Amino acid sequence: QVQLVESGGGLVQAGDSLRLSCAATGRTFSTKAMGWFRQAPGKEREFVAAINWSGDSTYYADSVKGRFTISRDNAKNTAYLQMNSLKPDDTAVYHCAAARLGAGVIITVGRYDYWGQGTQVTVSS
């Protein structure tokens, strides 16, 4: 079992940066693929970024490529999402997720088994 807790969200202006953290419990964090997703009001949850178990392979949605960076520190059981050059369209609740099976890069929401409660990111223009 893995429990995930996100933090680091907030209200910022367009062009600002935020770093989200996802703290995980459980001894098997380092073996699990991790991902970040977001959900804006009235919209479906969408993929943002994913990272494999070791942290040496990542994948990004086109909408955030070049602005967001996903990383992880397995010694701290924590994953991160560094968000730069934020835009109003980035406004959403951001969730981190872990996959019970599979250690590679996973971009499909249905393959993730564990989810955090989310952290709100609001970007004003």
N, C-alpha and C positions, 0 to 999 in steps of 0.2 A: 504494500500500500504506500502511496506517495501523496503527501499533502503539499499544496503549493500556495504561497502567499505573495501577492504582488504589492509593490510599493513604488513611490516615486512620481506618481501622477500629479497633475495640478493644472492651474490656469496660467497660460503664458501667451505672449504676443507672437504674431507671425514672425518667423525668422529666428526665434529663440530655440534653445535646446533643452532636452530633458533626458534623464537616464532612468529607465525603469529597472527594477530588480524583481527577481522571482526567487524567493527562498523556498527550498524544498526540504521536507523531512524524509527520512528513509535512507537506508544504507545503499540502495541500488541506484541512486540518482546518477552516478557517473556512467552507468551503462545504458541510459535511456536517451532517446532522441527528444529534443525539446523544440517548442515552437511558440511563437507569439501570434495572436489573432486579435482582431478588433471588431467591435460592433457599434455602429452609430444608430441613433434612434430611427426606428422604422426600416432598418436595413438588416440583411443577414450578416452573420458572423463571417468575416473574411480573413484570409491568410495574410500575414505580414512578413514573417521571417521564420526560418527554421535552421537548426544546427544539429550536427550529428553528435554521437556520444563523446567523442574526443575533442570536439571543437575545431577540427581542421577542415570541415566542410560546411558551407552555409548556402542558403538560397533565399532570395528576396522577391517579394511582389514587385512588379514593375513600378508601381506607384511610389515605392519608398526606396528603390534602388539608388545608391549613391548618396542617400541622406541618412539612412538608418543602418546601424551595425548591431548584429546579434553576437553575443559571446557567452562564455560560461567559465566558471571557476569550480571545477569538480571538488577541489579541496574544501571549498566553502559551501558546497551544495547550492550554488546560486547561479542563475542565468540572468543575463542583462540584455536590455535593448537601449542602445544609445540613439537618440533621435535628434538630428540636427536640421536646421532650416525648416522648422515646422510650418505647416500651412493650415489654414482653417479647415480644409478637407481632412486633416488628420484627427480632427475631433471625434472621439469615440471612447468607449470603455475598452481597455486593453487587457487581454487575458493571456496568461502563459499556460502552457499545456505540456504534458509528458506522455510518451507512448509506453504502454506496458510491453509491447512487443516491437522489435525493430530498433536498431541503433543508428541507422543512417539518417539522411535528411528526409523528413516527411512533411508534405505540404497539404495533405488532405485532412480536413477537420475530423472526419469520421474515424481516422486511425489513432486519434489521441484518446487516452482513457482517463487521464487525470487533468483537472482544470482548477485554476485559481478563481477567486471570487471577482477579480477584475479591479482595475484602478482607472479612474476617470482622467482623461487628458482633454483639455479644452484649449483650443488655440483661437485667439481673437485676432481680427484683422486690423 
